[in-house]
C-alpha cells in the first residue's frame, strides 16, 4: 500500500488539525517562546500540561462532530537553525522531535476509532521567517536542510509531514523532494497573503503548478494556512488546479500575522462566523477533507468548523 493510501483524508474522511497555537501559549498560558519555538515546552512540566489541555480540547471538539484529527504542530520550528538559536544540539533536537511525535501518538491512541481516525504528523516550518521573508533557500539547499527533520519524523513513526506557512516555491519544492526517499507523504501548505497571492507575488495556482512540475506531483495535496478566509479566498480561482487542494487552516481573524504575534493578547474573532465561512468553502470544494485552524483558534473554533462543515456536507448528500 502506498504511503498516501493510509491517509484517511485521501479516502473521503473529514479531518481537522490545529496550528499556530503559539499565540495561545503566549497570550493565554503566559509562556515566553524563544524565537516562537513551542517544542521546548516538552521540557517544562507546566508546558506539557498546557499543550495537552489545548490539544485535548481540539481533539474532543472534532470527535464530537465525527471528524478525525491530524495530530501535529509542535515541530514547526524544531529544525536545525532554530534549534541552535535556543541552544539545542543536533542530538537534543532529534530527541525532542521524537518525543513530540510520541506526545501526539498518545492522543491518537486515546481517541482513535473507525469513525474518528487519528493520525500523527510532523510539521515543518520554513528555514527562515515565514512572514518577514528575507533570503530563502533554493530547492537543493532546502532538500538538504529539511531532510534531517523529515528523516527523524520517519524514524519516530509519523504518518505524514506537513510543510506549513511556506511562501517560497523553491523551498516548498525542496521539501517535497526530501520526503521522497523517506517514503512519507508530504503536504505543502502555502501562506497566501492578503489578495490571494504568495509573498513573492505568485498566484496560488502558479505555486502549485510549479511544485508539481518540479516534483512529478509528489505532494499528497496542498493547503493554505495562517491567513483568514476573507484574505485567501481571492486566490481560489476556478480551474482544475483546485483539485490539488486538500485543506484549509485559517486564522481566527483577518489581520497581518506579524501583528497577531505582537499584540500582547489573543485575537480569537468569532468562532461561529469562521465556521460558517469554512462551511461555504466546503460546499464550493466538495473534494476537500481537511478543515483546521491556525493562529488565534482553539477548541471553540474547531467545534464550530467541524460542526458547520459536517452539516454542509450532509446537506450536499441529501440534495
C-alpha positions as CSV (number, residue, x, y, z in Angstrom):
1,X,0.0,0.0,0.0
2,X,1.4,3.4,-1.0
3,X,2.0,5.8,1.9
4,X,-0.7,8.2,0.8
5,X,-3.3,5.5,0.7
6,X,-3.0,5.2,4.5
7,X,-4.2,8.8,5.0
8,X,-7.9,8.9,5.8
9,X,-8.3,12.4,4.4
10,X,-7.5,11.0,1.0
11,X,-10.1,8.3,1.4
12,X,-13.0,10.7,1.9
13,X,-12.8,11.1,5.7
14,X,-13.4,14.5,7.2
15,X,-10.4,15.5,9.3
16,X,-9.2,18.6,11.3
17,X,-5.9,19.8,12.6
18,X,-4.6,22.7,14.7
19,X,-1.7,25.0,14.3
20,X,-0.5,28.5,15.3
21,X,-1.2,27.7,18.9
22,X,2.0,29.6,19.8
23,X,-0.2,32.7,20.1
24,X,-2.4,30.8,22.7
25,X,0.6,29.6,24.6
26,X,2.0,33.2,24.8
27,X,-1.1,35.2,25.5
28,X,-3.4,32.8,27.4
29,X,-0.9,30.5,29.1
30,X,1.7,33.2,29.6
31,X,4.8,31.5,28.2
32,X,7.7,33.3,26.6
33,X,8.5,31.4,23.5
34,X,12.1,31.9,22.4
35,X,12.1,32.5,18.7
36,X,8.5,31.2,18.6
37,X,9.7,27.7,19.4
38,X,6.9,25.8,21.1
39,X,8.7,22.4,21.0
40,X,10.9,23.2,24.0
41,X,7.9,23.3,26.3
42,X,8.1,19.5,26.2
43,X,10.9,20.1,28.7
44,X,8.6,22.0,31.0
45,X,6.1,20.3,33.3
46,X,3.5,23.1,33.1
47,X,4.3,23.4,29.4
48,X,3.4,19.8,28.7
49,X,0.2,20.3,30.8
50,X,-0.9,23.3,28.8
51,X,-0.1,21.7,25.5
52,X,-2.1,18.6,26.5
53,X,-5.0,20.8,27.5
54,X,-5.0,22.7,24.2
55,X,-4.8,19.6,22.1
56,X,-7.3,17.7,24.1
57,X,-10.0,20.4,23.7
58,X,-9.3,20.4,19.9
59,X,-9.5,16.6,19.6
60,X,-12.6,16.3,21.7
61,X,-14.3,19.1,19.6
62,X,-13.5,17.2,16.5
63,X,-14.7,13.8,17.8
64,X,-17.9,15.4,19.0
65,X,-18.7,16.2,15.4
66,X,-17.5,12.9,13.8
67,X,-14.2,14.3,12.5
68,X,-10.8,12.6,12.6
69,X,-7.7,14.5,13.6
70,X,-4.2,15.0,12.2
71,X,-2.4,15.4,15.4
72,X,0.5,17.8,14.7
73,X,2.0,21.3,15.2
74,X,4.7,21.2,17.9
75,X,7.6,20.7,15.5
76,X,7.1,23.9,13.4
77,X,10.5,25.3,14.4
78,X,12.2,22.2,15.6
79,X,14.8,22.3,12.8
80,X,18.5,22.9,12.9
81,X,18.8,26.7,12.6
82,X,16.0,27.5,15.1
83,X,17.2,24.8,17.5
84,X,20.7,26.1,17.5
85,X,19.4,29.6,18.3
86,X,17.9,28.3,21.6
87,X,20.8,26.0,22.5
88,X,19.8,22.6,21.1
89,X,22.5,20.3,19.8
90,X,21.8,18.1,16.8
91,X,21.3,15.1,19.1
92,X,19.0,17.0,21.5
93,X,16.9,18.3,18.6
94,X,16.4,14.8,17.2
95,X,15.4,13.6,20.7
96,X,12.8,16.3,21.3
97,X,11.4,15.8,17.7
98,X,10.9,12.2,18.5
99,X,9.3,13.0,21.9
100,X,6.9,15.4,20.1
101,X,5.7,12.6,17.8
102,X,5.2,10.4,20.9
103,X,3.2,13.2,22.5
104,X,0.8,13.1,19.6
105,X,0.7,9.3,19.4
106,X,-0.8,9.4,22.9
107,X,-3.8,11.4,21.7
108,X,-4.1,9.2,18.7
109,X,-4.3,6.0,20.7
110,X,-6.8,7.5,23.2
111,X,-9.3,8.8,20.6
112,X,-8.8,6.7,17.5
113,X,-11.9,4.9,16.2
114,X,-13.2,3.8,12.8
115,X,-15.5,6.8,12.8
116,X,-12.9,9.3,14.0
117,X,-9.5,8.2,12.7
118,X,-6.4,9.7,14.4
119,X,-3.1,10.1,12.6
120,X,0.2,11.7,13.7
121,X,2.0,14.3,11.7
122,X,5.3,16.3,11.8
123,X,5.0,19.9,10.9
124,X,8.0,21.7,9.3
125,X,8.3,25.4,9.1
126,X,10.4,27.5,6.7
127,X,14.2,27.7,7.3
128,X,13.8,31.4,7.8
129,X,10.9,33.6,9.0
130,X,7.6,32.8,7.2
131,X,6.3,36.4,7.4
132,X,9.3,38.7,7.3
133,X,10.8,36.9,4.3
134,X,14.4,37.6,3.5
135,X,16.7,35.2,1.7
136,X,15.1,31.8,1.0
137,X,17.0,28.6,0.2
138,X,16.9,27.2,-3.3
139,X,15.4,23.8,-3.9
140,X,18.6,21.9,-3.5
141,X,19.5,23.6,-0.2
142,X,16.0,23.2,1.1
143,X,16.1,19.5,0.3
144,X,19.3,19.0,2.2
145,X,18.3,21.1,5.2
146,X,14.8,19.8,5.7
147,X,15.7,16.2,5.1
148,X,17.1,15.9,8.6
149,X,13.8,16.6,10.3
150,X,11.9,14.5,7.8
151,X,14.1,11.5,8.4
152,X,13.6,12.0,12.1
153,X,9.8,12.0,11.7
154,X,10.1,8.8,9.6
155,X,12.2,7.2,12.4
156,X,9.6,8.3,15.0
157,X,6.7,6.7,13.1
158,X,4.9,9.8,11.9
159,X,2.2,9.2,9.3
160,X,2.6,12.5,7.3
161,X,4.8,15.6,7.0
162,X,3.1,19.0,6.7
163,X,5.3,21.8,5.4
164,X,3.4,24.8,6.8
165,X,3.4,28.5,6.1
166,X,5.6,28.4,3.1
167,X,6.0,31.4,0.8
168,X,8.8,30.2,-1.4
169,X,8.1,27.9,-4.3
170,X,11.8,26.8,-4.3
171,X,11.8,25.8,-0.6
172,X,8.5,24.0,-1.0
173,X,10.0,22.1,-3.9
174,X,12.9,21.1,-1.8
175,X,10.7,19.8,1.0
176,X,8.7,17.7,-1.5
177,X,11.9,16.2,-2.9
178,X,13.3,15.5,0.6
179,X,10.2,13.5,1.5
180,X,10.5,11.1,-1.4
181,X,13.4,8.9,-0.1
182,X,11.8,8.8,3.3
183,X,8.7,7.3,1.7
184,X,6.4,9.5,3.8
185,X,3.5,11.6,2.5
186,X,4.2,15.3,2.4
187,X,1.6,18.1,2.4
188,X,2.6,21.6,1.2
189,X,0.7,24.4,2.9
190,X,1.3,27.9,1.5
191,X,1.0,31.2,3.2
192,X,-1.3,33.2,1.0
193,X,-1.1,36.9,1.8
194,X,-3.9,39.4,1.5
195,X,-5.2,39.5,-2.0
196,X,-4.7,35.8,-2.5
197,X,-1.1,35.7,-3.6
198,X,2.2,34.4,-2.1
199,X,4.7,36.9,-0.7
200,X,6.6,36.8,-3.9
201,X,3.6,37.8,-6.0
202,X,2.9,34.4,-7.4
203,X,-0.7,33.1,-7.5
204,X,-1.6,30.0,-5.6
205,X,-2.3,28.3,-8.9
206,X,1.2,29.2,-10.2
207,X,2.8,28.0,-7.0
208,X,1.1,24.6,-7.0
209,X,1.7,24.0,-10.7
210,X,5.4,24.9,-10.3
211,X,6.0,22.5,-7.4
212,X,4.0,19.7,-9.2
213,X,6.1,20.2,-12.3
214,X,9.4,20.1,-10.4
215,X,8.5,17.0,-8.3
216,X,6.3,14.9,-10.6
217,X,3.3,15.9,-8.4
218,X,4.8,14.2,-5.4
219,X,2.9,16.2,-2.6
220,X,-0.1,14.3,-1.4
221,X,-2.1,17.6,-1.6
222,X,-1.8,21.3,-0.9
223,X,-3.2,23.5,1.8
224,X,-3.5,27.2,2.8
225,X,-2.7,28.2,6.4
226,X,-2.1,31.2,8.6
227,X,-4.5,33.6,6.9
228,X,-8.2,34.4,7.1
229,X,-10.8,33.2,4.5
230,X,-11.5,36.8,3.5
231,X,-7.8,37.2,2.7
232,X,-7.1,33.9,0.8
233,X,-10.4,33.4,-1.0
234,X,-9.5,35.8,-3.9
235,X,-6.7,33.3,-4.7
236,X,-9.1,30.5,-5.2
237,X,-9.7,31.0,-8.9
238,X,-11.6,28.4,-10.9
239,X,-9.8,25.6,-12.7
240,X,-8.7,22.0,-12.5
241,X,-5.7,23.1,-10.4
242,X,-8.0,23.4,-7.3
243,X,-8.3,19.5,-7.3
244,X,-4.8,19.6,-5.8
245,X,-6.1,21.5,-2.8
246,X,-6.8,19.3,0.2
247,X,-7.4,21.6,3.2
248,X,-7.6,25.0,4.8
249,X,-6.2,26.2,8.2
250,X,-7.4,29.7,8.6
251,X,-6.5,32.3,11.2
252,X,-9.3,33.4,13.6
253,X,-9.2,37.0,12.3
254,X,-8.2,38.9,9.3
255,X,-5.0,40.7,10.4
256,X,-1.3,40.7,9.4
257,X,0.2,37.7,11.0
258,X,3.2,39.6,12.3
259,X,0.8,42.0,14.1
260,X,-1.1,39.0,15.5
261,X,2.1,37.7,17.1
262,X,2.9,41.1,18.7
263,X,-0.4,42.3,20.1
264,X,0.2,41.1,23.6
265,X,-3.3,39.5,23.7
266,X,-5.2,36.8,21.8
267,X,-7.4,37.9,18.9
268,X,-9.8,35.0,18.6
269,X,-12.5,36.5,16.4
270,X,-16.0,34.9,16.1
271,X,-15.7,31.1,16.1
272,X,-19.3,30.7,14.7
273,X,-18.6,33.1,11.8
274,X,-15.4,31.3,11.0
275,X,-17.2,28.0,11.0
276,X,-19.8,29.4,8.5
277,X,-17.0,30.7,6.2
278,X,-15.4,27.3,6.2
279,X,-18.8,25.6,5.5
280,X,-19.2,27.9,2.5
281,X,-15.8,26.6,1.2
282,X,-16.9,23.0,1.9
283,X,-19.9,23.5,-0.4
284,X,-17.7,25.0,-3.1
285,X,-14.9,22.4,-2.9
286,X,-16.6,19.0,-2.1
287,X,-13.3,17.1,-2.6
288,X,-11.5,18.9,0.3
289,X,-11.5,17.0,3.5
290,X,-9.1,18.8,5.9
291,X,-10.7,21.7,7.9
292,X,-8.4,23.0,10.6
293,X,-7.4,26.2,12.3
294,X,-4.3,28.4,12.7
295,X,-3.4,31.5,14.8
296,X,-6.0,32.5,17.3
297,X,-8.0,29.3,17.0
298,X,-8.7,26.7,19.7
299,X,-11.2,24.0,20.5
300,X,-14.1,26.5,20.2
301,X,-13.2,27.3,16.6
302,X,-12.6,23.7,15.7
303,X,-16.0,22.8,17.3
304,X,-17.8,25.3,15.0
305,X,-15.7,24.5,11.9
306,X,-16.3,20.7,12.2
307,X,-20.0,21.2,13.1
308,X,-20.8,23.5,10.3
309,X,-18.7,21.8,7.7
310,X,-20.2,18.5,8.7
311,X,-23.7,19.9,8.3
312,X,-22.8,21.4,4.9
313,X,-21.5,18.0,3.7
314,X,-24.6,16.2,5.0
315,X,-26.8,18.7,3.2
316,X,-25.0,18.2,0.0
317,X,-25.5,14.4,0.2
318,X,-29.2,14.9,1.0
319,X,-29.6,17.0,-2.2
